[in-house]
Amino acid sequence: MDVEIVDLSAPRVSSGSLLETEAFVAEKQKEVDKTLKGGPKIQATGLTSLDQKKREVISKQEPKSYIDLDANQEDLFPISINLESVDIRDAMTMLSEITGKNILVGDEVTGTVSVRLFHVPWNKALDAILQIKKLAKHVNEEGTIIRIHEQEALIAQEQFESKRKEDFVRALEAEQSIGALYTEIFRLYYTDPATVKKEIEAVLGVGSAEGGGGEGESTGSSYSVKIAIDERIKSLIIKANREDLDSIANLIQRIDIRTRQVLIEAFIVEATDSWSKELGARLGLDDKVSFNSGAETLTTQMIGIAGSQPEAGADIAIGDTTGLMTDFSVAGGAGLGFLIKRASTVLKTELSAMEKLGITKIISNPHVFTLDNQEAVIIQGDEIPYTTTSEGGGTEISFKEAGIQLTVTPSIVGDGNIILNVVVEKKSADTSQANPPISTRQITTKLLVRDNTIVVIGGVFTQNTAETENKVPYLGDIPIVGKFFQYQSDTDKRAELLVFLAP
């Protein structure tokens, strides 16, 4: 594998350029600006109002208490009592008659009670009596029946949980839920509702039972968080307590954000063997160039080029691009990559100039917008017909694709660098013969580059041998004798496919 690193610090162009550089750069800059204007637009206004609309309270469900009478009773009136060594069962009967409530006393409850209370709400008086006798009460869901038991029978250790869960489980849920249950609609703008639903379930540590129509219920340890998806309005309908809703809102606020976009400009070029020297000379190459092939590092010294010898497999940095890494997953040294710290318009100038000289040929210059961490695919090629004979003797024609496919996945780091996952694949066929075999060449690499830096990937070669007849003028045309003034020569022509990427 060959890796070439070029750092061009001086914006110079050789005086031998075939084009008016400044005019060409200005013209191409207009094309880039036009491309940007034609790309996706994000309105800067109204974002605050969108955030304000992300949460909308549509209902509130008050909790029901199965322990405290305050939450369910509106007729809590004060009473005054004076008891002296009265049987506890008689005391409960008296309270039942005063309050008009149904009070049931367990068979295990015995003993007497002495109490003197003045102008105390009757539920507080009941709690005071139970506390001094170490008793406990249970209030049913409607608040119409109050059961009195000894703590040993109702709340002691595991017996308390196993016995009381039968008709007290909802009371425990209400205690642990800490407040009312709310139902809110969360509008999503940039993310998929199903994906956000899974992330919410993962954060809350709950499971999910999918229902029909995109609805589901996420069940927690103490209560149910219900999440429904409305694909039509791209929203989540969530029912939970206030604390969990606030956590969910904070999570959605952070993940439902506008994804940044990357404009990738690609130059697909076919070049001769002399393209590298010519491009370096025309761009005023005056910094260092390093070549690394497998475990062997080669250092080259030539005019205008300073060589260096990095360790094999070591990370390579250029200029102020700290931590620049190259990772070419290509066997047999088939990959060539180098980074040019230069605007793409300057590169266009020199590539166009070299095309006029016959050194290179620009096959394609596509532009594509893609979202951060989203794959962009550029395909340029043809479909080659293949003829096959069916079992019935008929002829069937199928097509196979041949050409160039460039797949780029950018990942914006946030410090001015971009990680590029690049796959370059070329499929070629000899169309001079029927049903030609397809030859495939592929380069896979991962790069860390700065924004506005040009990445070049190559190493896909094609080689053709041409037979040329040479002869001495006039003498070679003489019949019979002319063959002594002629000779045949074979010329090898090798071209390299290069892909320039300017993110």
N, C-alpha and C positions, 0 to 999 in steps of 0.2 A: 504494500500500500504506500502511496506517495502522498505526502501532505505538504503543501506549499503555503507559507504565510507571508503575506505582503502587506506592509504598512506604508501608505503613501501620505506623508505629512505635508507635502508642498503641493498646492493645487496648480501644477504646471502641466502644460501640454506641449509636445514637441512642435517645433516650428515647421516640421515637415508634414503637418496634418493637411489632409485634402479638403477639410471643411472649415468654414468660418466658425470657430468654436463658440464664441460668445453668442452669435446669432442662433446656432444650433441648440445650445443649452437653453436659451430663452424660449425657443420654440417648443422644445420638449417639456420644459417646465409648465408651459401653458397646457400641454396635453395631460400632464399629471394633475394639475389643478382641475382641469375639466373632468377627469376621472373621479377625483375626490368629490366634486360637486354632484356627480351623477350617482354617487354611492348613497348608502343609507343615511338618513338625517335623524338627529335626535334633537327634539325641541328642548331648549334650556329652560323655558318658562313652564310654569304649571306643575313642576315636580313636587313642590311642597304640598299643593292641593292633592296630588295623587297619594302622597304619604298619609295625608289626613283621612283619605277615603279607604285606607287599607283595613281599618277596623270599624265595624258598625255593630253596636249592641242591639239585638232584636228581641231579647227576652231576658227575664231574670226569674230564677226559681229559688224561693226562700227555703232554707233547710228546716227539717222537722226534727224536733228534739224528743227523745224517748226517755230522757232522764229528768230534765228540768221542766217543770210545769209552766215557767214564765213564758216560754216561746209559743205555747199553744193555748193558753188560757187567758181570756179577757175579763173573767169575773173573779179576780184575785182580790178579795176584800180582807181587811184587818179583823182580827179576833183577839179577845182577851180570855185566858183560861187560868184556872188555879186548881191544880190536882195534887193530892197528897196520898201517896201509897195506893194509887188506883191501878187495878189490873190493866196491863197494856192492851189487852183485847177490848176491854170496855172503853179505854181511852180512844182507840181507833173507831169504835162504833159511834162514840160521841162526835168525833170529827166528821164522820160520814154524814151524820144527821145535820150538823151545822153547815157544812159546805155543800151538801147535796150531791156529793161524789160517791162513786162506788169504790169502797176500800175493802180489799180481801186480805185476810191475815192468815199466814201459813200455820199449820198445826204445830210446827216446832217453836213458834213464838210464844214465850211465857214470861212471867214476872210482873212486877209492878213498876209504876213510874210516878215520880213527884216532880211537878213543873209549875212555874208561875210566870206567865207571859202577859204583857199588856200592849194592846194595840199593835199586833204584829200580823203581817199577811199570813193567811192560814197555811199557805204552802211552806213558808219559812218556819212556822210553828211545827208543822209535820216533820220537816227536815231536822229541826232541833231535837225533837223527841226521839227520832230514829238514831241520831248520832250518839246520844247519851246511852242508848240501849244497844249500840253496835248492831243496828239493823240496817237493811237496805230496801229500797223501793224500786219498782219497775212500773213505768207508765206506758200503756198501749199506744198505738199509732194515733188513734183519735183523741187520746187524753181523757177517756171516759172511765177507765178502770185503773186503779192503783193497787198493785200487789205488794204486800209487806212480807219479807222473809229475813231469817237470820243470815248474817254474812257468810257463815260456814256453808250454808246451803246455796247461796246465790252468787257470791263473788270470790269464794276461796279458791285460789290457785287454778288448777286445770279443771276442777269440777265446775267452777264458776263459768269458764268459757264454754265448756261442752254443753252444759245445761242451758245456759242463757242464750246461746247462739240461735236456738230454735226460734225464739220470738224477739230476740234482742239484737240480731245482726244488723238490722237497719239503723238501730241506735248507734252502734259502734261506727258504722260508715259515716253517719252524720257527724259524729265527734271528730273523726279523723279528717274529714273533708274540709273542715275549718271554714265554714261560711257557705254562702249561697252558690248555686250552680248557674252559670251564665251561658247563653248561646250567642256566639258571635260569628260574623261572616268576615273572612280574610280574603281580600282580592289580591290575586297574584298577577304580575305584569310580565315578568321575564322568565320565570321558572315553571316547570311542569308540576301541576297539582299532585299527581300521584307520587312523584319523587319527594316533594316537600312532606307529604303525609308520612312516608316511610322514615324520613329524617326526624320528624316530630316524635314518632313512636320510638325510635332508637334513643333519642335524648331523654324522653320521659321514662324509658325502661319498661315499656308496656308491649303487649302482644297485639296482634291485629287479626280480626276475623272478617274477611272480605264478604261483602254482601252484594246483591245485584245492583246494577246501575251505578257502580263506582262508589257505593256507600260501604262503610265499615265501622266497627266499634273497637276502640283500643281499650283494653281492660287493665286497670292498674290494681294495686294491692288493696286500696281502701275504697275506691269508687271507680266509676266508669268514665273515661274520656271518650266521648263519641265524636268521630270525625267522618264527615260526608263530603264527597267531591262533586262539585257542579261544573262539568266540563263546558257547559254552554257559556257561562260567564267567567270561567277559569278562576274559580274560587273554592275555598275550603270553608265548610260550615262546622264549627267546633263547639261542643258543649263541655264545659269544665268549670272548675272553681276559678276565682279571680287570680290567685297566685300562679296557677298553671297557664292561664290565658296570657298573663303578662310575660311569662317565660317564652311561650309560643310566639307572641307578638315580637319579642326581641330577636328570636331566632329567625323569623320570617323577614324582619327588617334587615338582617345581615346577609341573608342568602338570596333574597329576591331583589337583586340589584342588576343594573344594566351591565351586560357583558361587553367588555371592550373589543374593538374590532381591529384587524390588521389588514392593511393593503399590501399585497404581495405582487411585485412586478417580476416577471420571469423573462429571461432571454434564452431561447434555445438556439444554440449556434453550432454549426458544423465547421471545424477548423482544420487547417493543415498542420504539419509538424512544426512549422516555424511560427505558429501563432503566439506562443508564450514569449519568445524573445521580442517579437514585433510589438506585442501589447505592452511589455515592460518598457521598451524603449520609447514608445509613443506617450506613455503616461509619466515618463520621467522617474523611473524606478531608481531610488537611491538609498533605500533602507535594506534591511536584512531579509534574506530568503533562506529558509531551511527546508531540506528534503529529508523525509524520514520514510524508510522502506522496511517494514517489519522490525526485526531486531537490530538492523544495521542503519546507522545514521551517516549520511553523506553531507559534507560541508563543501560549498562551492565558492570560490573567489573569482570575481570577474569585474569588469569596469562598471562602476556604479552600484555594485552589489556587495554587501558585507555578509560573510557567512557566519553561522553559529552552529554549535553542536549540542543540542539539548539531549537529555537522557532519553533512551528509547522508551516509549510509552508514557513519557511525562506530559503533564498539561502544558500547553503553549499559550502565552499571553502576547498580545500585540498592543502597542501604544498604551492607552489608559484603560484598556479592556481587561481589568484584573479578573483572573479566574477563567479565562477563555479556555474552553475544552473542545477537542475534536475526538470523535469516536466513529471511525469508519469501519463498518462491519462488512468489509469486502475482502474476499479471498484472492490471493495471487496478485496483489498489487494492482487491482483493476480500478481503484478509486483515486481520484485526484481532487483535492479541495484546497482552495485558498480564499482568504478574506481580503477584500480591498476596502480600505477606509476612504471611500470616495463617493460622491453623489452619483446616482444612476445616470443622470443626464450626461456627465462626462464620459461614462462608459459607453453610452449610446453613440457619442461623437466618434470615438475611436473604433468601435465595432463597425460603424457605418463606413468609416474611412478604409478599414482593412477589408471590408466587403468589396469596395471598389477596386482594391488591389488584388482581389482574388484569393486573399489569405483565409477569409472566413465567409460564411454564408449564414445570415440570420434566418432561421427556419420559422420562428414564431416569437412574438413579443406580447404574451397575454398579461392581463391585469385581473386580479381577483380579490374580492373582499371576503374575509372569513372571520368568524367569531373566535375569541380566545379559547384555546383548547378544542377547537372544532376543525375537522379535516377539510382541506380544500384539494380538489382533484382537477388537474388540467390534462386533457387527452387530445392528441393530434395524431391522426393516422387514417388508415383505410381498412376496408373490409375486403378480404381476399376470398374469391369464390373457390370452393372445393367440390369437385364432381365425384360422386360415388355411385356405384351400381347397386340397386336394391335386389332383394331375392327374386322378385318377379321379372327381373331383366330391365326394369326401368332405370332412369337416371335421376338422381337426387342431387340437389345443389345446396350446400351449406356454406356459411361464411365464418371466417375467423379474423379477428382483429390483429392488425399489424401497425405499429407506429410507436409513438412516444407517450408514456403516461408519467406524469409528475404528481406525486401526492405529498402535500406539505401540511403539517399540523403545528401551528405556532402556539407557544405558551408564554404569555407576558410575565416576566419575573417581577417587574415593578421598580427596578433600579436602573432602567434604561436598557436592560438586556432582554433578549428574546431567545427562548429555547425552540429550536426547529427540529422536528422529526421529519426527515426527508426520505422518500423512496423514489428513485428514478429507474424506470424500466423501459427498455427499448426492445420491441419485437420487429424483426425484419425478415423478409422472405425474398427469394430470387424469383421475381415474377416472369422471368423469361421461360420458365418451365411450368408444366401443368402440375397442379397440386404440390406446390413447393413446400418443403419443411420450413417451419418458423424457428428462427434463431433468437434466443432471449438473452439479454444482458440486463443485469439489475445492480443498482447501488443503493445500499441502505445506510443512513448515517444520522447522527444526532449531534447538533451543534448548539453552542451558546454564543450568540453574537449580539453586538449592540444594534440598537435601532439605527436605520439608515446606513448600515454596513452591507456591502455586496458580498454574497457568498457564491463561490464558483465550485461546481461539482462536475467532474469529468471522469475519463478513464474508459468510456465506451468507444472502442475503436472499430473501424471498418477498413479492410485492406483489400484492394483490387490489384490484379496484375494485368497490365496492358502490354500487348505485343506490338512493337513499333518497327516499321521497315525504314531503313536508312540507305541512302544511295548518293553517289557522286552526281552532281547535276550534269545532265546531258549524257555523260558516259554510261550512267546507270540505266538509261532508256534504250540503249542499243540492243537489238535482238541478239540472243545467244551470248554475245560477249558481255552484255550489260550485267549479267549475274555476278561477274567477277568484281564489279564496282558497287555491289549491294551487300548489306548485312542486316540481320534481324537482332533486335534487342528487346529484353523484357524490362518493363518499368513498374516498380511497386509504388502504388499510390495509397497512402494511409491517411484517413481522416478521423478526427476525434469529435465525438458529440459532447458538447459543453452546455451546462445549465447554469446560468447566472441568476441568483435570487437576490432581490432587493426588498427586504421587508421594511 
